[in-house]
Amino acid sequence: MKNPLTQLTNTTRHEALVISQLIMTFMKDYELRQAMASQDLVRLIIEKGIYLPILRDEIYCQLIQQTTQNPKK
C-alpha cells in the first residue's frame, strides 16, 4: 500500500503504512525481516489504535480491505 485509505496528516500517514505492513504480515501476504508471533502483530496494531485514535478508522478500513475478497487463505 502506498497511500492510506483515509484522510490523515503527514505525521500519521507513515503510521498507517506501518499498520498496513503489520496487517499484511499477519495475513501472510508480507514478510518482515524479523520474525514476530501473530499475537505480537495484533498487539502492535491494537496499541497504535489506542495511542493514536485518529488511526482507528484507517485500521478498520485496512482490515476490511484485507479480508474482503483476499485470494490468499
Secondary structure, 3 states (H helix, E strand, C coil): CCCCCCCCCHHHHHHHHHHHHHHHHHCCCCCCCCCCCHHHHHHHHHHHHHHCHHHHHHHHHHHHHHHCCCCCC
